[in-house]
């Protein structure tokens, strides 16, 4: 199966897309890159927030300098502070030598903090001071550190709601979101599912195909885990498929079941819409089925079947020989 798509690469990360929404998002990222404004990238887990952050660094004047990234949930609070700001020898148990923090390592470049909404309030205060241009001490240090870093952050939370609930500082929220970019979930950009599928498949098993029925299942599934979930499903199907073509039966049962239920729901919605349309036209034509069928663009026999199926009452039958 062939599909038209674009492919770009940002700091070694390949980006594949066909949707206008991602194309426009990357255009915005390129525009933002020209400034040194802090950027807050929002979106669901696995939707591609790091892709946007890398695009910003790639197009910025700092592109030849360091790119440093960390997921703020990957480390416990005490280790995260040391990781970000560094420490001196003996600052705490196990600190056998001095270590530069990520802010220092990213000097003159870009520091990307993923899942920023989960950092401790004490770290929020320290981060706010750095964003305001203040120097800082390493843990256990006596010499201040000065840095020049472009900060890009990301979260799957609503930081404004978190601030209103007292879980995140309002002043830090406003400081982080000088520019805000939102990555749409995969279910809102179905045009990207086919090219992403083929991209992941080519990486896992070059030459393998996907049947039309299997692609229909993939494109109908809502992908709560977004691109990351799609990648895992494609890789798993490629590993276990007995042939060089993935068919619907090779996909996880929950995908096929979800697609079936979704299809039934769509058919139900379509049926209700059709019933309402036929009822309205019959009322407008005072039950004249020939005229109603013409307005609906269907045959009279089809209209009669629909009337029977939906149990519609007709005000006045007009007998017409066919």
Secondary structure, 3 states (H helix, E strand, C coil): CCCCCEEEEECCEEEEECCHHHHHHHHHHHHHHCCCCCEEEECCCCCCHHHHHHHHHHHCCCCCCCEEEEECCCCCHHHHHHHHHCECCCCCCCCCCCECCHHHHCCCCEEEEECHHHCCHHHHHHHHHHHCCCCEECECCCCEECCCCEEEEEECCCHHHHHHCCCCCHHHHHHHCCEEEECCCHHHCCHHHHHHHHHHHHHHCCCCEECHHHHHHHHHCCCCCHHHHHHHHHHHHHHHCCCCEECHHHCCHHHHHHHHHHHHHHHHHHHHHHHHHHHHHHHHCCCCHHHHHHHHCCCHHHHHHHHHHHCCCCCCCCCCCC
